[in-house]
Amino acid sequence: MSYRIIDICNGCGACRRLCPVDAIRGEKNTLHAVVHDMCIECGACGRVCPVRAVTDPFGTVCTMLKKSEWERPHFDSKICMSCGICIDACPVHCLSLSGAASSNDPHGYPYMAEGKKCIGCGFCARECPVDAVTMVAP
């Protein structure tokens, strides 16, 4: 299953512009559609739709949120293994690995390198093998 755009879509294009994998098709002022085999189910389209024309894979209508209300990843360096899986999981490439936290700790840790690019999808948290990444509301 994937996200779906229903017939109340006004064709504003907000979803299409934000989709990190270009899985949304449609011209301005026309009904848009999700290319289901391309959709990665990040939910970004639903968070930006002003007319609530996006449903999630379970059929629930998504609600628009201000970008300032989107959840962001929080990294717990006490648990983190510095494996980089969270960085690889990010579809918009907004995470990076820092240098060592101290001379006693040779590991680098993930951090939000480009916060404006984050779409709040939670893939980084979902893929972390030790649950060192949690999504938190601002």
Secondary structure, 3 states (H helix, E strand, C coil): CCCEECCCCCCCCHHHHHCCCCCEECCCCCCCEECCCCCCCCCHHHHHCCCCCEECCCCCECCCCCHHHCCEEEECCCCCCCCCHHHHHCCCCCEEEEEEEECCEEEEEEEECCHHHCCCCCHHHHHCCCCCEEEECC
